[in-house]
Amino acid sequence: MMTGVLSPAAADRAAARIFADTALQPTGRGVGAATLGGMFDPVQLRSFLAVAQTGGFTRAAQRLGLQQSTVSQHVRRLEQAAGRRLFVRDTHSVGLTGEGEAMVGFARSILDAHEQAAEHFARTQVRGRVRFGASEDFVLTELPQILRAFRRSNPHVDLELTVGLSGILHEQLADGRLDLVLAKRPDHSSRGRLVRRDRLVWIAAPDYRPEPDPAQPLPLIVFPPPSITRARALEVLERAGRPWRIACTSGSLSGMTAAALAGLGVMAHSRRLVPAGLRVLPDPTGLPELGDTEFALTAGRGSGRGAVRALAAAVLAGEHRLNRPAPPPTS
């Protein structure tokens, strides 16, 4: 999900609702109400980016936790402010116009500047310790930059980062060993604040060709249990009656990527964050659909102290950065 930035006050409210253990529903009013440069409202830009990425108002509304009519209103007002038509709509799809493509870049820049301003005018310094867990999915995004900015703005907070499988992180959260987790939601769970919904796809090396005979076992590259993605992959294969075998098990994304690059098999992964050197397998391969997966920010019970809430607010303020790969390091 590509979304915009929340204002500091809105991010605080969202964080507070996480600690109340409720599914957060961002409001369409009062979030970044002031327009940047007197022209473009960050809330409207957020809705615009969500529609641009999902290709539809209904799915954008679901990702943002808003009514479809609210998202449509945001886009309509943004088009009025810009004096340009940003989307081409028909009964089956929504596509960007040329001006809409240009607005995508401007929207990202404006929201990044908004986030930097929020960081600069940070509230009273907080103190304490935060045990934060993040799944490997987010290592490839700009989460490290978000955490770096948080550390810079909150030098008196001891941040302890755990990177691991989503299933294990949720177990540690339930056991009180973590305060805050950014990871895949377990299937059928609604806990936490939805940050992103993404499509799971089959990926492999560019020259990999699945066995055309569906009776032959499909070689899988997987995380160990209790991986949520592993469980989903095995479930859909079993349901489709497709035999499989485990070709590689690795506890790290880098290990799985190496196995895939070596041509050992296929792996299930988030469509938007395919590791470099791998490709999404085309539909004609005959593999079953994996469906969507949700990523959420979830707090442990009784962990609503200031430092934890401050980190939750910082992550939510920069959530649009969690939907794009981190830029390559400069030499």
N, C-alpha and C positions, 0 to 999 in steps of 0.2 A: 504494500500500500504506500503510495506516495502521498504524504499529507503535508500540511503546512505547520507553522510553529505556533504554539500556544503562548499567550502573554504570560508573564510571571504569575499574575493573580490567577489566571485560568489554570496554569500548570499546578499551582498550589492547591486549588480546589479539586483538580483531578487526582492529585496525590492523596489528598485527605479522603476522597471517596474510595481509593484503593484500600486504605487502611481500615475503612469501614466494611471491607470485604463485599463490595457491591460492584456490579458491572457498570463501568463508567459510561455515561452518555454525554458527550460534549454538547454544550448548548449552542444554539445558533446566534445568541445575543449575548453581548458582554465579553466575548472572547476576542481579545485584540480589537476592541471596538474602534479605536482610533485608526484612521487610515494612514498609511505611510506615504509621505509626500502629498497628503491631502487627496489622493487619487485612488489608490488600491488598498483595499481592506485585506489584511492577512487571512481572516476567516474565509473570505470569498476566494482568495488565492488557494487556500487549502482545499476547498471543495473543487475548484477548477482542476487542480493537479490530480485529485482522486478520480474525477471523471475521465481525465485524459489518460490515466494509466489503466483504469478498469474497462474503459470503452463503453460505459453506460451509467446512467444516473441511479438506477436501482442498486447496483453493486457498490457504487461510490457511497451511497447513503448508508448501506449496511456496514461498510468499513469505518465510516466516520461516526456511526451511531446516531445518525440524524434521520429525519423524515425526508423522503424523496422530494417533496415539495420545497423543503428548506434548501436542499442542495440546488435544485433548479432555480430558486430565487437568488441564491448566491451567485450562480453563473450568469444569470440574466443581469444582475446589477453590475457584475464585473464587465460584461459586454457593454453595458451602458456607459460605465466609467471610461472604458477604453475607446468607445465609439467604433468598435469593430466587432464583427461576428467571429467568434472563436471556435464554434463547433458547427459541423454539418450534420443534421439529424435526419434520419428516416425511420421507418417503422421497425427496422431490424438492427440498426447500429448507430453509433455516434462516432464521428471522426473529427480530427482537428483540421481547421482551415490553415492556410499559410500563416495568417496572423496568429492563430492559436498556437502553432509550432513556435513562433517567436515568443509568445507569452509564456510558454513553458520555461524557457531559459530565464526570462525576466522574473518570473514568479519565484524560481529557486533562489536567485540572487537576492530578491527582496526579503524572502523569508530567512535566508542566512544572515542578512544584515540585521533583521529584527531580533534574531537569536543572540547575535553578538551584543546588541544594545542591551538586551535583557541581562546578559552575563555581566556587562560593565556596570550596570546599576543594580547589582545584586543587593539583596537585603542583608540584614545583620548577620554577621559571621556566626556559623554554628560550629559546635564541637561534638565529638563523639566518634563512634566506630560504626561502620556499615559493612556487613558481610553480604556482598553482592554476587549473585550467580548469573552467568550469561551463557547461553548455548553457543556452540561453535558457529552456528549460522550467522551470528552477529559479528564475529571476528572479522569477516570479510567486508563489513560495512564501515560506516564512520563512527561506530560506537567508541573506538579508542580515542578519537578526537573529542567526543562528548565527555568522556571520563577525564581526559586531560584538562579540558576547560573547567570541569567541576573541581578538580584538584587545585587548579590555579585560583578559582574563586573561593574555595573553602580549604585553606591550608591547614586548618585545625581539625579536619576530619580524617580519621584513619580509615582508608578504603581498602578492604580485603576482597580481591576478585577471585572467583572460582569459575573456571571455564569447563564445561562438561556436557554430558548428554542431558537433554531436557527432562527425561524421566527421572534421572538421578537427582537433578537439581530440585525438582518438585518434592522428592522424598526428603531431601535435606531441609527444604523449607518447612515441610510438615513436622520434621523432627526438631525444629528450632535451631538448626545449625546454620541457616542462612536467614537474612532479614528481608531480602528483595530478590526476585528472580525475573529475568527477561529471557523467555524461552517459548518453545511450542506449548500450546495448551494440550493437555490430554484430550482425546476424543470424547465428545459429549460433555465437556466441562465448560462452564461460563465464568469461572473465577478470573479476577484480575481485569485489567484495562486492555482491551484489544488494541494492539499496535499495528498489526499487519495481517492480512489474509493473502495467501499465495497459493499458486498451483504447484503440486508436486508432479515431477516429470521423471522419466527414465533418461539417464545420461550415460555416456560412455566415451571412449576414445574416438577421434574422428574417423578412423579406418575400421572401427569395430562393426561387425555385421552379426546380428543375432541369428542363431540357428533357425533356419526356415521351417524345420520340422517341429510342430508344436508338441510332439510327444517327447522330444529331447529336453532334459532338465535345463532350465535357464540358470546360468552362473551368476550369482549375486555377490555384490560387495556391500557389506552392511556394518553398522555399528553393533556392538553387543547389546543384549537386553539390559535395561528396559527401554531401549530406544523406541520412541514413538513412531519415527519414520520406518524403522525396521518392521515393527508390528503392522503398520499399514501396508507395506509392500507384501509381506507374507499373507496377509488377510485377503488382498485383492487377487493374488495369484491362486490361492486356494479356492476362492469363490469362482474364479474363471476356469478352474480345473487345469491350470498350467503347472506342470512339474517344475521344481527348482532345486538347486543345490547351493550351498554356501561356498563360494570360491575364495572369499577373504573376509575376515572380521578384524576391524581396527577400531580402537577407541578414539582416534583422531581423524579429523577431516583430511589432514595432509596425508595420512597413511592410506585412506580410502582413495584419495585422488591419485596417489602413486600407483595403486593397484589398478585403477581404471585406465590410467595412461599406459600401463603395461599390457593392457588388453585382456585382463583376467575375467572381466565380466561387466555387468551393468549395475548402476546404483540409482536409488531414488533420491531426488534432491529438489530443493526450491528452485522454481524456474528463473527467478530474478537474480539468483546468486550462483550461477553455474561456475565452478572453478575454471580458471584459465587452462586452455588446452583440451577441454572436454566439450561435448556437444549434446544437445537434446536429440534423442532418437525420434525419427519421424513416425507419424501415426501408422503408416502401412506395415510397421514391424509386427503388428498383431499383439502387442503387449497391452494388458488391461489398463484402463484409466486409474490413476492413483487418487484423484480428487484433490480437494483443497486442504490446506492446513492453516491453523491460526497461531499467531504469536502474540503473547500477552505479557504485561508487566504485572506481577503478582507479589503482594506483600505477605509476610508471615503474620500470624496472629500475635498481637501484643508488641508489634515492632514499629509503632507509629511515632517514635521519638523524632526529634528535630532533624538529626543528621540523615536518617533514612528517608524522611519525607522530602528533605532538600534534594537528595539524589533522585528520588522518583520524579520530582518536579523538573529537574534538569534533563532527565531522559525524555519525559513527555514533551518538554519544550523543543527538543531536537529530534522528535520522532520522524520527521520527514527525511532525516539523514540516515535512518536505519533501513531505508528502502533502496539504497544505491551503493554500489561497491566503493570502497575507500580508494582515493586517488593513489597512483603508484608513487613510491618514495622518490624524492628528488636527490640527485647526486650532489 
